[in-house]
Amino acid sequence: MSDTLLKNIVGRIEKDFLKKPDKVEAMGRGEISQAYSFEIGRNKLVFRISKQGLGFAKEMVIYNNFSKLRKILPKTFYFGKFGNNGFYSITQRCSGILLDDLDDNGLNGIMSKFVELVHSFHLIDTKKSTGFGDIDEKGNGMFSSWKEYLLNQKQIDSPYWTEKEYLFYKGKLDASIEKIPSNRSIIHGDLGFNNVLVNKGKITGIIDWSDVKYGDFVYDIAYLYFWSRRIDHMKIFYDYYATNKKLDVKNFRTRMGCYTIHLSINLLNYFAKTKQKKMFNFTKTRLNEILSLILY
């Protein structure tokens, strides 16, 4: 962290809290934002910077609108512009370590609690909001239906992939769309083990809700299944949800395939745009692998 950036971060925190922060330290950098930990008295907090403010706004609005999310979603204390072209957010800091950092024994020991927790926020009543797909700064979905959101995709112009490849995957998505339900749950949208914290056998928080959506809860399970080979999320979540019988799992495998294609096209476009060829190739390989296993 440069001296200038540190000075600007400390200055912004002082303006908000009317007190100088202690222990300002870099926590790592994500694809979209970078985070710094700090303390105000006994309060442990996180300062994040991004060029995109909508993600921070989404986190704040869903925290305010859905009280049942507050046990896992860090509270946003401040949000606003930072510098000339950026935005910042100050949130609670969850204790513990990432699920990603647990060994296999630790991960297996926490999975039942994780599944229960995800199931609990998929059950949250969303009737006070409207729309489907990605939410806006007011907490409403930007599309009139779930299917409209899923079909609203285009190929980014890039030498990494051809129009023929894109149309192949888009055709598979279109073929499965009629078996997709119009469920309207809260979807995290980026539910990887790198966004879940655990401390002493207890899940203390799920962070980074910048991709939050309204739609079919199976989308979250497809995302988990895509990124992790350590755990068979498709089986574990299906068994729990089917036994619990509070959410519809009809055509589960078709839904998993459809959402895997959808999220993969988004990833392929992103990695092509940012010229991350290694991740682009990984995404395409993983997509083909999953489709061969669960759908076609």
Secondary structure, DSSP 8 states (H G I E B T S, - for coil): --HHHHHHHHHHHHHHHSS--EEEEEEEE-SSEEEEEEEETTEEEEEEEES--HHHHHHHHHHHH-GGGTTTS--EEEEEEETTTEEEEEEE---SEEGGGS-HHHHHHHHHHHHHHHHHHHTS--TTS--EEEE-TTS-EEESSHHHHHH-------TTS-HHHHHHHHHHHHHHGGG-----EEE-S---GGGEEEETTEEEEE---TT-EEE-THHHHHHHHHH-SSS-HHHHHHHHHHHH-SS--TTHHHHHHHHHHHHHHHHHHHHHHTT-HHHHHHHHHHHHHHHHHHT-
